[in-house]
Each structure stands twice: as C-alpha cells, then as structure tokens.
Amino acid sequence: MGRKTARRHAQGEESRRRILEATLAIAARRGYDGTTVAQVTAATGLPASSIYWHFGSKDELLADVLEHSFQQRTAMPIWSVGPGDEPRREQLENRLRQAIISLATQPEYWRLGLMLALERRPREPAARRRFLQLRAEAEHHIGGWWRQMLGPERPPSDVDVPLLMAQFTLAGLDGLFVAWQSDPDLGAADRLARVLAHGLDAIADRLLGGARPRSEVPAPAPAQEEAAGSGRDRILLSAAAVAAERGYDGATISRICARARLPASSLYWFYRDKDDLLAAVVEHSYQEWQSRQPGWKPVPPGATWQGALRSRLTSSIESLAASPNFLRIGHMLALERRETPPSGRDLFLQVRRHARGLSGDWFADVLAADLPARGPDLPALLSQLLMAFTDGLFLAHQMGTPEWDADLAGAMLVVLLEEAVHDHPSPSTTSSSHGTREPNTSIAPA
C-alpha cells in the first residue's frame, strides 16, 4: 500500500512538472493572454481536469510557473560574499558573468516576468504579484552582497548606497536581457561582465565619496486619454491603452472598439488589421516622444563629453517616468516569441537600431582621438550599454522601484560609460595604468 501511494505521488509530481514546463514554454512566447489551458493540454497530453487538479486557475498556474522557473535559475545563490581575500571587483565580475550567462541559457523566467511587469491590468494577476515578490527577493540578495562588500564604515549619507547599487545592477541585467532579444550577438559574457563590474565598482566608490541625496519625485499621474476629434485618433489612443493593459493577444479588436466607442468597421477603414494598428501605435508614440528629446548635438566648446552626455541623460531619463507607449508596447512585442512576428515588433526594433546608430555616431565623434588606440567597436559598445541601462531604468519603474533621481541616475550611467572607455582593450593601454587614472566624472549636482 505504501509503495502504491509513493508511486501515485511520484506520478502526480511528474505530471505537475510537465504542466509547469509546458506552460513556461508557451507563456514565454505568447504572454499572459496568449496562454490558454487548451494549449497546455495539447502540449502535455494531459486532460484539462488534471491541470485544474494541480492548479486552481490559469492565473495560479502562471504564478507557480514563475516560481518554478525562478528556482531553476542559478543567478541568485551566487550573490553571497566570497573569500575575504578576493577583491570586490573580482567578486562582482564573477557574479555578473554567471548572471549574464543565465540570461541566455535560462531566459524564460526573465521573459515572462518582464512581459507581466509591463502590463497594466485593472486587476493585477497573481502571476505578476509573484514575479514582483521574486524580484524583491533578488534585490534583497544583491543588496545584501553590496552591503557586506561596502562595509559598515560607510560615510553618513541620505542615500542607501547598497540598495541603490542593487537596483542599478538589476536595471543593467534587465536591459541586457532586452537587448539580447533584438541583438543576439551583443557580446561575450566575459567582456560584458568585466565592463559592468568595473563600471559598477567605480560608481560605488564615487557614491561612497559623497553622493548627493536622491530625491523622491512623485510618480506621474496616469496619462489621461486625450479628447480626440477624429475616429482615427480615438482608435489609436484606445489601442494604445488596451495593449498597454493586456499585451498583444489581449488587445483584441472588440476591446479596442469598445474602448473607442466605435464599430469595428471604423477601425478597418483606417487599418488592415490589429497588427497594422499596433504598428501605427508604436510609430505614433515614438514620434511624439522623440520630438521632446534633446538631439545628439556636438559637445560645446570647453565642455567635456561626460558633462554633455549627463545633461542629455537627465532629460531623457525624466521622460521615462511618463511610460511612453512605444516603449511599453514595443518591449512587450520584442519579448514575445511568435512564429510570425507582428509588424509592430519589426518597427520597434528598427526604431531601436536607429536610436543606437545616432548615439553610436555621437560617441564616435566625441571619442575620435581615442579610437585609433581603443578600437573602432568602442562606440557600438557604449551605445549598447547606454540603451541597456535606459531600458533597465524604464523597466524598474514599471516594477515599482521608487522614482529615479534623473540627474543622479544619469551621472551613474556616465561613470559606467567612462569606465568602459578606459577599460576597452587597446594596444597602447596596459592594465598597470588602471590604478593611476584620475576620474573625470563626479556624482554631484550638474
């Protein structure tokens, strides 16, 4: 009797595991609304009754899927302090290398979690709440590592430096994951880990040396739907609102038309289908956001590229708090993995390539004197890091991180990029020079 009970228990656990892994594969491709119990039954060969026996609802199933995926990952346990004689920068580089490898080898947790984090449903799903709980656990692990490594004898400050470093570290990892969705050849884990470790370590030193307090900027009020005179404008605004709430699959024609208070025939008068409409939403939102951004202008005479970049970043990071629809919807589309990618996804990736090209050209211009020694790929690396961290800061805002002080966040990012310039391999620079360089950028009010 005991052996029979044990066998049934083992069979039940095996069924549960099959359901979790099949659901993870589906949800990581198609998001919350795009995942159905029917798809899970087809993938597992198990009846729907078996799924509901293990999980009370689809929402509970997806919440347990995130927990299961999180437990399979190896990124979090590495954030423990190593041997006392191992330098902080080396410890950080080793941990970041393992975390970066997990982005590529175990992407489902990150992909599904970020898609849920980007959605703004009137009623928050249990799966999103579970992801945010796991996210807080990750922040606690990383913050604990920074707290131990920075030591108890920190100078008095209104800034919780270990917590700030944990949030910035996670922002960088999130941003790199998003970057990998559009650029699988982003770079080797060893190289990225070295660049990030040196940059984050330098930021921590500057913060400990006297950072200014981080202001708590009130979260912006939810964007109000503009009163639109034309049917086309009403459809665009309604499609943006529904897609921001529910993702691609959840943004059905019926929901969009109900929001716009227009018949479906009005939508099809302007757009071929939902795919064409969401591509127009991404383009319209990007054009509005881009028109308010400072251009990549030449560095003024007598100024440094670091100071000019910091001024631009302050303005750009402030604009992220408004959660522009092209970023929210575009990231949702970029994270999903469909057999036939929506045209809105292709448009979003084109926008990203264009933006990266503009910043890359700017870095190539301001660092022209250094490129013969540093190598022609340096501007592309800086542009990739810049986009990754601004994406990460945007995502952090979607997950409830207190509003970033835009000037301080911009200063931190400039320090990281400055370190990347310094540490970029060059025939004329040796590792022995790293300890003698005087920093050009301070983390203080601009």
C-alpha positions as CSV (number, residue, x, y, z in Angstrom):
1,M,0.0,0.0,0.0
2,G,2.9,2.3,0.8
3,R,4.6,1.6,-2.4
4,K,1.4,2.3,-4.4
5,T,0.9,5.6,-2.6
6,A,4.5,6.6,-3.3
7,R,4.2,5.6,-7.0
8,R,1.0,7.7,-7.3
9,H,2.7,10.6,-5.6
10,A,5.7,10.4,-8.0
11,Q,3.3,10.2,-11.0
12,G,1.5,13.3,-9.7
13,E,4.7,15.2,-9.3
14,E,5.8,14.2,-12.8
15,S,2.5,15.5,-14.2
16,R,2.9,18.7,-12.3
17,R,6.4,19.2,-13.6
18,R,5.3,18.5,-17.2
19,I,2.5,21.1,-16.9
20,L,4.8,23.7,-15.4
21,E,7.5,23.3,-18.1
22,A,5.0,23.2,-21.0
23,T,3.2,26.3,-19.7
24,L,6.5,28.1,-19.2
25,A,7.5,27.4,-22.9
26,I,4.1,28.7,-24.1
27,A,3.8,31.7,-21.8
28,A,7.4,32.9,-22.5
29,R,6.5,33.0,-26.2
30,R,3.0,34.4,-26.0
31,G,2.4,36.2,-22.7
32,Y,-0.5,36.0,-20.3
33,D,-3.5,36.3,-22.6
34,G,-1.8,34.3,-25.3
35,T,-1.5,31.3,-23.0
36,T,-4.6,29.0,-22.7
37,V,-5.3,25.8,-20.8
38,A,-6.2,24.2,-24.2
39,Q,-2.6,24.9,-25.4
40,V,-1.2,23.3,-22.2
41,T,-3.3,20.2,-22.6
42,A,-2.2,19.9,-26.2
43,A,1.5,20.3,-25.2
44,T,1.3,17.8,-22.3
45,G,-1.2,15.3,-23.5
46,L,-2.9,15.6,-20.1
47,P,-6.6,16.4,-19.7
48,A,-7.8,19.8,-18.5
49,S,-9.1,18.1,-15.3
50,S,-5.5,17.2,-14.5
51,I,-4.3,20.8,-14.9
52,Y,-7.1,22.1,-12.7
53,W,-6.5,19.4,-10.1
54,H,-2.9,20.7,-9.7
55,F,-3.7,24.4,-10.2
56,G,-7.0,26.1,-9.4
57,S,-6.8,28.5,-12.4
58,K,-4.7,29.7,-15.2
59,D,-3.6,32.6,-13.0
60,E,-2.4,30.3,-10.3
61,L,-0.7,28.1,-12.8
62,L,1.3,31.0,-14.3
63,A,2.2,32.2,-10.8
64,D,3.6,28.7,-10.0
65,V,5.3,28.7,-13.4
66,L,7.3,31.8,-12.4
67,E,8.2,30.3,-9.0
68,H,9.3,27.0,-10.7
69,S,11.4,28.9,-13.3
70,F,13.0,31.1,-10.6
71,Q,14.0,28.1,-8.5
72,Q,15.7,26.5,-11.6
73,R,17.9,29.6,-12.1
74,T,21.3,29.8,-10.6
75,A,21.7,33.6,-10.7
76,M,20.5,34.4,-7.2
77,P,22.5,32.0,-5.0
78,I,25.8,33.4,-6.4
79,W,25.2,36.7,-4.5
80,S,27.0,35.6,-1.4
81,V,30.3,37.1,-0.2
82,G,33.3,35.1,-1.4
83,P,36.7,34.6,0.4
84,G,37.9,37.6,2.3
85,D,41.0,38.0,0.2
86,E,39.1,38.2,-3.1
87,P,38.9,41.8,-4.3
88,R,35.4,43.3,-4.6
89,R,35.8,44.0,-8.3
90,E,36.8,40.3,-9.0
91,Q,33.8,39.0,-6.9
92,L,31.5,41.3,-8.8
93,E,32.8,40.3,-12.2
94,N,32.4,36.6,-11.4
95,R,28.9,37.1,-10.2
96,L,27.9,39.2,-13.2
97,R,29.4,36.6,-15.6
98,Q,27.1,33.9,-14.1
99,A,24.1,36.2,-14.1
100,I,24.7,37.2,-17.8
101,I,25.1,33.5,-18.8
102,S,21.8,32.8,-17.2
103,L,20.2,35.5,-19.4
104,A,21.0,33.4,-22.5
105,T,20.7,29.8,-21.0
106,Q,17.6,30.3,-18.9
107,P,15.7,33.1,-20.5
108,E,12.1,32.0,-19.8
109,Y,11.8,33.5,-16.3
110,W,13.1,36.8,-17.4
111,R,11.0,37.0,-20.5
112,L,7.7,36.0,-18.9
113,G,8.3,38.1,-15.8
114,L,9.1,41.3,-17.7
115,M,6.1,40.8,-20.0
116,L,3.9,40.6,-16.9
117,A,5.6,43.6,-15.3
118,L,4.9,45.8,-18.4
119,E,1.2,45.1,-18.4
120,R,-1.2,47.4,-16.6
121,R,-4.4,45.5,-16.0
122,P,-7.1,47.0,-13.8
123,R,-6.9,43.8,-11.7
124,E,-3.4,42.7,-11.1
125,P,-2.9,38.9,-11.8
126,A,-1.4,36.7,-9.2
127,A,1.4,35.8,-11.6
128,R,2.5,39.5,-11.7
129,R,2.4,39.7,-8.0
130,R,4.5,36.6,-7.7
131,F,7.1,38.0,-10.1
132,L,7.4,41.2,-8.1
133,Q,7.8,39.2,-4.9
134,L,10.6,37.2,-6.5
135,R,12.1,40.4,-7.9
136,A,12.2,41.9,-4.4
137,E,13.9,38.7,-3.2
138,A,16.6,39.2,-5.9
139,E,17.1,42.8,-5.0
140,H,17.5,41.7,-1.3
141,H,20.2,39.2,-2.3
142,I,22.1,41.6,-4.4
143,G,21.7,44.5,-1.9
144,G,23.0,42.2,0.8
145,W,26.1,41.5,-1.2
146,W,26.8,45.2,-1.8
147,R,26.1,45.9,1.9
148,Q,28.7,43.4,3.1
149,M,31.2,44.4,0.4
150,L,31.0,48.1,1.1
151,G,31.4,47.5,4.8
152,P,29.8,49.0,7.9
153,E,32.1,52.1,8.0
154,R,30.3,54.0,5.2
155,P,30.3,57.8,5.4
156,P,27.0,59.3,6.5
157,S,24.6,59.8,3.6
158,D,20.9,60.1,2.9
159,V,21.4,57.6,0.1
160,D,21.2,53.9,0.9
161,V,24.2,53.1,-1.3
162,P,23.9,49.3,-1.2
163,L,20.2,49.4,-2.1
164,L,20.8,51.9,-4.9
165,M,23.7,49.7,-6.3
166,A,21.4,46.6,-6.2
167,Q,18.7,48.4,-8.1
168,F,21.2,49.8,-10.7
169,T,22.8,46.3,-11.0
170,L,19.4,44.7,-11.7
171,A,18.5,47.5,-14.2
172,G,21.6,46.7,-16.1
173,L,20.8,43.0,-16.2
174,D,17.2,43.6,-17.3
175,G,18.4,46.0,-20.0
176,L,20.9,43.5,-21.3
177,F,18.3,40.8,-21.5
178,V,16.0,43.1,-23.5
179,A,19.0,44.0,-25.8
180,W,19.6,40.3,-26.4
181,Q,16.1,40.0,-27.9
182,S,17.0,42.3,-30.7
183,D,20.7,41.7,-30.9
184,P,21.7,38.1,-30.1
185,D,25.3,39.0,-30.9
186,L,25.5,41.6,-28.1
187,G,28.9,40.3,-26.9
188,A,30.7,37.6,-24.9
189,A,29.7,37.2,-21.3
190,D,33.3,37.7,-20.1
191,R,33.6,41.0,-21.8
192,L,30.2,42.3,-20.6
193,A,30.9,41.1,-17.1
194,R,34.2,42.9,-17.0
195,V,32.8,46.2,-18.3
196,L,29.8,46.1,-15.9
197,A,31.9,45.1,-12.9
198,H,34.4,47.9,-13.4
199,G,31.7,50.4,-14.1
200,L,29.5,49.4,-11.1
201,D,32.5,49.3,-8.8
202,A,33.6,52.8,-9.8
203,I,30.0,54.1,-9.3
204,A,30.0,52.6,-5.7
205,D,33.3,54.3,-5.0
206,R,32.0,57.7,-6.2
207,L,28.8,57.3,-4.2
208,L,30.8,56.5,-1.1
209,G,32.9,59.5,-1.7
210,G,30.0,61.9,-1.4
211,A,26.8,61.4,-3.4
212,R,24.0,63.9,-3.1
213,P,20.7,62.7,-1.7
214,R,18.3,61.0,-4.0
215,S,15.0,63.0,-4.3
216,E,11.7,61.2,-4.3
217,V,10.0,62.6,-7.3
218,P,6.2,61.9,-7.1
219,A,5.1,59.3,-9.7
220,P,3.4,61.0,-12.6
221,A,-0.4,60.8,-12.7
222,P,-1.8,58.2,-15.1
223,A,-1.9,59.5,-18.6
224,Q,-5.4,60.7,-19.5
225,E,-6.8,59.7,-22.8
226,E,-6.8,62.8,-24.9
227,A,-10.1,64.0,-26.3
228,A,-9.7,63.1,-30.0
229,G,-11.9,64.6,-32.6
230,S,-11.2,62.1,-35.4
231,G,-12.1,58.4,-35.4
232,R,-8.6,57.6,-36.3
233,D,-7.2,59.3,-33.2
234,R,-9.7,57.7,-31.0
235,I,-8.8,54.3,-32.3
236,L,-5.0,54.9,-31.9
237,L,-5.5,56.1,-28.3
238,S,-7.8,53.2,-27.4
239,A,-5.5,50.6,-29.0
240,A,-2.5,52.0,-27.0
241,A,-4.4,51.9,-23.8
242,V,-5.7,48.3,-24.3
243,A,-2.3,47.0,-25.5
244,A,-0.6,48.6,-22.5
245,E,-3.0,46.9,-20.2
246,R,-3.2,43.4,-21.7
247,G,-0.4,42.9,-24.3
248,Y,-0.7,41.8,-27.9
249,D,-3.1,38.9,-27.6
250,G,-5.3,40.8,-25.1
251,A,-5.6,43.8,-27.4
252,T,-8.5,42.4,-29.4
253,I,-10.4,44.3,-32.0
254,S,-13.6,44.1,-29.9
255,R,-11.8,45.5,-26.8
256,I,-10.2,48.3,-28.8
257,C,-13.5,49.3,-30.5
258,A,-15.4,49.1,-27.2
259,R,-12.8,51.5,-25.7
260,A,-13.1,53.8,-28.6
261,R,-16.9,53.5,-28.7
262,L,-16.7,52.9,-32.5
263,P,-17.8,50.0,-34.6
264,A,-15.2,47.6,-36.0
265,S,-15.9,48.9,-39.5
266,S,-14.4,52.2,-38.4
267,L,-11.2,50.5,-37.4
268,Y,-10.9,48.6,-40.7
269,W,-11.5,51.8,-42.6
270,F,-8.1,53.1,-41.4
271,Y,-6.1,49.8,-40.7
272,R,-5.9,46.5,-42.4
273,D,-5.9,44.5,-39.1
274,K,-4.8,44.6,-35.5
275,D,-1.2,44.1,-36.5
276,D,-1.2,47.2,-38.7
277,L,-3.0,49.2,-36.0
278,L,-0.4,48.3,-33.2
279,A,2.5,49.1,-35.5
280,A,0.9,52.6,-36.1
281,V,0.5,53.0,-32.3
282,V,4.2,52.2,-31.8
283,E,5.2,54.7,-34.6
284,H,2.9,57.5,-33.3
285,S,4.0,57.2,-29.7
286,Y,7.7,57.1,-30.7
287,Q,7.4,60.2,-32.9
288,E,5.7,62.1,-30.0
289,W,8.3,61.0,-27.5
290,Q,11.3,61.6,-29.9
291,S,10.1,65.2,-30.6
292,R,10.6,66.1,-27.0
293,Q,14.1,64.6,-26.7
294,P,17.3,66.7,-26.9
295,G,19.2,65.9,-30.0
296,W,22.7,64.4,-30.2
297,K,24.4,67.7,-30.5
298,P,28.2,68.4,-30.7
299,V,29.9,69.0,-27.4
300,P,30.0,72.7,-26.7
301,P,33.5,74.3,-26.7
302,G,35.1,74.0,-23.3
303,A,32.8,71.2,-22.2
304,T,33.5,67.5,-21.7
305,W,31.7,64.7,-23.4
306,Q,30.8,63.4,-20.0
307,G,29.1,66.6,-19.0
308,A,27.3,66.9,-22.3
309,L,26.1,63.3,-22.0
310,R,24.9,63.8,-18.4
311,S,22.8,66.7,-19.3
312,R,21.1,64.8,-22.2
313,L,20.6,61.7,-20.0
314,T,18.9,63.7,-17.2
315,S,16.3,64.9,-19.7
316,S,15.9,61.5,-21.3
317,I,15.6,59.6,-18.0
318,E,13.0,62.1,-16.7
319,S,10.8,61.4,-19.8
320,L,10.8,57.6,-19.0
321,A,8.6,58.3,-16.0
322,A,5.7,59.0,-18.3
323,S,6.0,55.4,-19.6
324,P,5.7,56.2,-23.3
325,N,3.5,53.7,-25.1
326,F,6.1,52.8,-27.7
327,L,8.5,51.6,-25.0
328,R,5.8,49.6,-23.1
329,I,4.1,48.0,-26.1
330,G,7.4,47.7,-28.1
331,H,9.1,45.8,-25.3
332,M,6.1,43.5,-25.0
333,L,6.3,42.7,-28.7
334,A,10.1,42.3,-28.6
335,L,9.9,39.9,-25.6
336,E,7.3,37.6,-27.2
337,R,8.5,34.8,-29.5
338,R,5.9,34.2,-32.2
339,E,6.2,32.1,-35.3
340,T,5.2,35.2,-37.3
341,P,6.5,38.3,-35.6
342,P,4.0,41.2,-35.7
343,S,4.9,44.2,-37.8
344,G,4.9,46.4,-34.7
345,R,7.8,44.3,-33.4
346,D,9.8,44.9,-36.5
347,L,9.1,48.6,-36.4
348,F,10.1,48.8,-32.7
349,L,13.4,47.0,-33.5
350,Q,14.0,49.4,-36.4
351,V,13.4,52.4,-34.0
352,R,15.9,50.9,-31.6
353,R,18.6,50.3,-34.3
354,H,18.1,53.9,-35.5
355,A,18.4,55.3,-31.9
356,R,21.5,53.2,-31.3
357,G,23.1,54.4,-34.5
358,L,22.6,58.0,-33.5
359,S,24.2,57.6,-30.1
360,G,27.0,55.4,-31.7
361,D,27.8,58.2,-34.2
362,W,27.9,60.7,-31.4
363,F,30.4,58.6,-29.4
364,A,32.5,58.0,-32.5
365,D,32.7,61.8,-33.0
366,V,33.5,62.8,-29.4
367,L,36.0,59.9,-28.9
368,A,37.5,60.2,-32.4
369,A,41.0,60.9,-31.0
370,D,40.8,57.7,-28.9
371,L,39.5,55.3,-31.5
372,P,42.8,54.5,-33.2
373,A,44.1,53.2,-29.8
374,R,40.8,51.9,-28.4
375,G,39.4,50.2,-31.4
376,P,36.6,51.0,-33.9
377,D,34.0,48.9,-32.0
378,L,34.1,51.1,-28.9
379,P,31.2,53.5,-30.0
380,A,28.9,50.5,-30.6
381,L,29.7,49.1,-27.1
382,L,28.9,52.4,-25.4
383,S,25.7,52.8,-27.4
384,Q,24.6,49.2,-26.4
385,L,25.3,49.9,-22.8
386,L,23.5,53.2,-22.9
387,M,20.4,51.7,-24.3
388,A,20.5,48.7,-22.0
389,F,20.6,50.8,-18.9
390,T,18.0,53.3,-20.0
391,D,15.8,50.3,-20.9
392,G,16.5,48.8,-17.4
393,L,15.6,52.1,-15.7
394,F,12.3,52.2,-17.6
395,L,11.6,48.6,-16.6
396,A,12.4,49.2,-13.0
397,H,9.8,52.0,-13.0
398,Q,7.2,49.5,-14.2
399,M,8.1,47.2,-11.3
400,G,7.6,49.8,-8.6
401,T,11.1,50.9,-7.9
402,P,10.9,54.4,-6.4
403,E,11.3,57.2,-9.0
404,W,14.9,57.6,-10.0
405,D,16.5,61.0,-9.5
406,A,17.2,61.6,-13.1
407,D,20.4,63.6,-12.6
408,L,21.9,61.1,-10.2
409,A,20.9,58.1,-12.5
410,G,22.4,59.9,-15.4
411,A,25.6,60.6,-13.5
412,M,25.9,56.9,-12.5
413,L,25.5,55.9,-16.1
414,V,28.1,58.3,-17.3
415,V,30.6,56.9,-14.8
416,L,29.9,53.4,-16.1
417,L,30.5,54.5,-19.7
418,E,33.6,56.4,-18.8
419,E,35.0,53.2,-17.2
420,A,34.1,51.3,-20.4
421,V,36.1,53.8,-22.4
422,H,39.1,53.4,-20.1
423,D,39.0,49.6,-19.9
424,H,38.3,49.0,-23.6
425,P,41.2,46.9,-24.9
426,S,43.8,48.9,-26.7
427,P,47.4,48.3,-27.9
428,S,48.7,51.3,-26.1
429,T,47.0,50.8,-22.7
430,T,48.2,48.3,-20.1
431,S,46.4,47.1,-17.1
432,S,49.0,48.7,-14.8
433,S,47.6,52.1,-15.8
434,H,44.2,51.4,-14.4
435,G,45.1,52.3,-10.8
436,T,46.6,55.7,-11.6
437,R,43.8,57.3,-13.6
438,E,42.1,60.4,-12.1
439,P,38.3,60.2,-12.6
440,N,36.7,62.9,-14.8
441,T,33.2,62.5,-13.6
442,S,31.8,63.1,-10.1
443,I,28.4,62.1,-8.9
444,A,27.2,65.5,-7.7
445,P,24.7,68.1,-9.0
446,A,25.5,69.1,-12.6
